[in-house]
């Protein structure tokens, strides 16, 4: 079912995309290429789910998009380098990482900010 923009703005309806679809933004395609933009779109759609992050393995992302694990790895690296996603578990090796999109990352205080604020 599709709702009008007016219904959505008034809060009377919630506009939703059909299941099984995700957005690939043109600006992202221009910045990192089509393959990485497709990976970004899928990661972002996972971030919009229950837990707010993407916990899918490179293999699972590849199966969904018809890409190899190595291609997904290169796309993830391009997205990380472009600052579009953040790896919240960079210390993991050969395990599934947890990714969030940059727009979902909260600015956290620096570890020594509390110590500095009390100093006179």
C-alpha positions in Angstrom: 0.0 0.0 0.0 1.3 3.5 -0.9 0.5 6.6 1.1 0.7 10.2 0.0 3.4 12.6 1.2 0.6 14.6 2.8 -0.6 11.6 4.9 2.9 11.0 6.0 3.6 14.6 7.0 0.4 14.7 9.0 1.3 11.6 10.8 -1.9 9.7 9.8 0.0 7.1 7.8 3.5 5.6 7.7 5.1 5.4 4.3 7.0 2.2 3.9 9.0 0.6 1.1 7.9 -2.8 -0.1 9.9 -5.6 1.6 12.9 -6.8 -0.3 13.9 -3.4 -1.6 16.5 -0.9 -0.5 17.7 2.4 -1.8 20.9 3.1 -3.8 21.5 6.8 -3.7 23.0 8.4 -6.8 25.4 10.6 -4.7 26.8 7.4 -3.1 27.2 5.8 -6.6 29.1 8.8 -7.8 31.3 8.7 -4.7 32.2 5.0 -4.4 30.8 3.3 -7.5 27.8 1.1 -8.1 28.9 -2.1 -6.3 29.9 -0.3 -3.1 26.7 1.8 -3.3 24.7 -1.4 -3.5 26.5 -2.8 -0.4 25.9 0.6 1.4 22.2 0.4 0.5 21.9 -3.1 2.0 24.0 -2.2 5.1 21.8 0.9 5.6 18.6 -1.2 5.3 19.9 -3.6 7.9 20.7 -0.6 10.2 17.1 0.4 9.9 16.0 -2.8 11.4 15.5 -3.9 15.0 19.0 -3.5 16.4 20.1 -0.4 14.4 23.2 -2.0 13.0 24.4 -4.4 10.3 25.6 -7.7 11.7 25.5 -9.6 8.3 28.6 -11.4 7.2 30.3 -10.5 4.0 29.1 -13.9 2.7 25.5 -13.1 3.6 25.7 -9.6 1.9 27.3 -11.2 -1.1 24.5 -13.8 -1.4 21.9 -11.1 -1.2 23.5 -9.0 -3.9 25.0 -11.8 -6.0 28.6 -10.8 -5.2 31.6 -12.7 -4.0 32.9 -12.3 -0.4 36.1 -10.7 -1.7 34.0 -8.1 -3.7 31.9 -7.3 -0.7 35.1 -6.9 1.4 36.5 -4.4 -1.1 33.2 -2.5 -1.2 33.1 -2.4 2.7 36.7 -1.1 2.7 35.8 1.6 0.1 32.8 2.6 2.3 34.9 2.7 5.4 37.6 4.8 3.6 34.9 7.2 2.3 33.6 7.6 5.9 30.1 6.3 4.9 30.0 3.5 7.4 31.8 2.8 10.7 33.1 -0.6 11.9 32.2 -0.8 15.5 34.3 -4.0 16.0 37.6 -3.3 14.1 39.6 -5.6 16.4 37.7 -8.8 15.2 39.6 -11.0 12.8 37.8 -13.6 10.6 34.5 -13.0 12.3 31.4 -11.0 11.4 31.8 -7.3 12.1 29.1 -4.9 13.2 28.7 -1.9 10.9 26.6 1.3 11.3 26.1 4.0 8.8 27.7 7.4 9.6 24.3 9.1 10.1 23.6 6.7 12.9 26.8 7.2 14.8 26.5 9.2 18.0 29.3 11.6 18.9 30.9 10.1 22.1 32.9 12.2 24.5 36.7 11.6 24.4 37.8 9.3 27.2 39.8 12.1 29.0 37.0 14.7 28.6 35.7 14.1 32.1 39.1 14.5 33.7 39.7 17.7 31.7 36.3 19.2 32.7 37.1 19.1 36.4 40.6 20.6 36.1 40.9 24.3 37.0 
